[in-house]
Amino acid sequence: MSMLIDFIDFRHVLSEVLIAIGPLVGFFLFFQLVYLKMSREYVINLFKGVILAVAGLTLFLQGVHAGFMPVGTMMGEIMNSLDHLWILMPIGFLLGVVATVAEPAVRILCENVEKASSGAIAERFLLTILCIGVGLFIALGMAKIIYGIPIYYIIIPGYICALVLMKFCEQAFIAIAFDAGGVATGPMTVTFVMAIALGLAEAMEGRSAVQDGFGLIALVAMAPILSVMLVGVVLNFIQRSELNEN
């Protein structure tokens, strides 16, 4: 029976992936037939890549839904039994770092940034910034659940800081920061970290899974924006100091 349920879930995930990729393939075919006129070999290679992407995304998302979500929920419930709940904050930091490293979209962004900047912004450097930023804000999210801190106490000051940093940050870092905020909230973070937060909030007495468990992904989306722009401001300050000295 469980194998039948897993198979049904697999078909559902596959259909979602096909619905997501289908329009992109349709756009390519339209432009290929009307404007691009690329070689047959290139088109064949592209469709090989599409098939691999569909298979990879389907297996990845199936594994996330079948494995990480139930484990995350159980981990959140188990964490509630710890004697000192403050320890959940460093655990949340580590989970945030691991989830960000495992996020495929984050790695693609970092790789493209390194290529576009001709190596001026290294892939590993940007990945480290994103991991630390997401880890810190997930730790803050754990504190929100533990101590019942309202989400707007964190979100409003955070975006005010982002608006202030935009005035002192280079345009390149602003663009990277907001793109990073989107890719950081991928399937690994949303399923695994969200499941832990919901499991923890549901297990804690006096906490609501809806009111206290949600909001963590909003913090994850804000974390790369602040961390990347903050680094951009620091680097800009260092460059100006070196120019003034010379």
N, C-alpha and C positions, 0 to 999 in steps of 0.2 A: 504493500500500500504506500509506504514512504517513497519507494522508488517511482511509483506512478505520480505522486505529488511533485517530486523533484523534476520529473520529465515534463509535467504540465507547466511548472515554473520556468523551465528552460525554454519551452516554446514561447512563453509570454515574454521573456527577456529577449529572445531572438526577434520576435515581432517588433518590439520597441526599438531595437538597434536598426532593423531594416527601415522602420518609419523615420528614424533620425537621419540615416545616411541616404535614403532613397531620393529626397529632394536635391541633395548635393550632386548625386550622380545624374539626375535629370537635367540640372542646370549645365553640367559639363557637356552632356550629350547635345543639348541645344546649341551651345556655343561652338562645339566641335563641328556640328553639321553646317552651321550657318557662317561662322567667322574663322575659327581656329584652323581647321583642316590639317590637324597634326597627323604624323605618320601612323600607319597601322601598328607598327612595333611599339610606339609610345602608348597608344590606346590599350594594347594588350597588356603591357606592363602596368598601366594604371589600374586596369580591372583586376589584375593579380593582387595589387596592393589593396584594392577595395575588399576582395574576398578575405584576405588575411586580416584586415581591420575589422570586418564583421565578425569573423571567427574569434579574434582576440577579445574584442569588446564584449561579445556574448559570454564567453567563458569567464572573463574577468568579473562582469556584473553578476553572473550566476553565482560565482564563488563568494562575492561580497554579500549577496542577499542570503545565501544558504549558510555561510559560515560566520562572517564578521558580525552581522546584526544580532543573531542569537547570543554569540559569545560576548558582545558588547553589553547587551542587556543583563546577562548573568554577572559580568564583571561589576557593573554598576550596583547591582543588588548586594554582591559580596562586599564591595567597598564600604557600604553603609554599616557593616558590622565591625569596622575597625575601631579601636579604642580612641584614637586621636584622628579626628576627621581632617585636621589641617594638613595631614600627610597626603591627602588627595590632590592638593595643589601642585607639589612637585611631580606626583604621578601624572597629573594632567599635562604638565609641561613636557614630560617625556613622551606621552601619547601624542601630543601635538607635533613634536619633532618627528617621530616615527611615521605618523600619518602623512605629513607633508613630504617627507623623503619618498614615500611609496606612491605619491600622487603622480600619475603619468603626465597630466596637463602641466603641472608645475615644472617638471623636467624639460618638457618641450619648450615652455616659455623661456626658461633659463638658457637653454641651448640656442634659441633664436635670438635672444638678447645679446649673447656673446658674439654670434655671427654678425648681427646688424651693427654692433658697436666696434667691430674689427678687433675684438679681444680686450677693449678698454674696460668692459664690465664682464668679468670672468663668470662662467657658469657656476662654478663651485662657490664663489663669493656671494652671488645673488641667492643661490639655494640656501646657503648658511643663514643669510639675513631673513629669508622667508621662514625657515624652520624655527629660528629663535623667536621671531615675532609671533607666529602662530602658537608656539608652545607657551609663551607668556600670556597670551590672551585666553587660551584654553585653561590655564591655571587660574586666571581671573574669573573665567566662567565657572570653574569649580567652586571658587570662593563665593560667587553669586548664589549658587545652589545651597552651599553649606550654611551661609549666614543670611540668606533671604534678601539679598541686595536687589532692588528693582533694576530692571534692565536699562531704563532711561537714565539712571545715574551714571552709567558707563558709556552708553551710545552717544548721548548728546555732547558730553565733554570730548569724547573721542573724535567726533566729526568736526567740532569746533577747532580742535588741535590740527586736524587735517587741513582745514581752510586756512589756518594761520601758516602752516608749513608750506603751503602752495606759494605764498608770497616770497619765500626765501629759497625755494628749490628750483633747480633747472627743469625746463620743460620735458626733457628726456626722462628724468626720474619720475615726474608726475605721471606721464603716460604709462611707464612701466609699473608704477605703484597701483594704478587703478586696474590695469589688466591682471596684475598679480592677485588683487583682491577677488577677481572672478574665478581664476583657475584654482585658487587655494581651496575653494569650497567644492571639491570634486567628490566622486563616489566614495573614495576611501574615508574622507573626513566626515562627510554627511552621514554615512551609514554607521561607521564604527564609533566615532566620537559622539554622535547624536544618540546612538543606542545606549552608550554608557551614561550619558547625562540623563536620559529618560529613565533608565533603570535605577539610577541613584536617586533622582527626585521622587520616583514612585515608591521607593523603599523607605525613604526618610519620613519620619513622623512630622506632620505639620507642613509638608511640602506638596505642591501640586505638579504632576507630570506636565500638564499643559502650561501653567503659569511659570514654573521654575525650570522645567526641563528644556523648553524652547528658548531661543535667543542666543544660544551658543554659536550657531552658524553665522549669525550677524556679527559676532565678535571675531570669528575667524575671517570673515570677509573684510573687516576693518583692520585687522592686524597687519597684513602686507602693505596696505596703504600707508599706515603710520610708520612702519619700520623702514620701508624703502625710501620714503620721502625724508625721514629723519637722517638716514645715511647720506642721502643726496645733499641735505643742508650741511652736514658735517664735512663732506668732501669739498663742497663749494667753499666753505669757510677756510679749509686748509689750503686750497688752491689760491684764494685771494691773499692769505697770509704769506704764502711763498712768493707771490708776485710783488707784494709790498716790500718784502725783504730784499728782493733783487732790484 
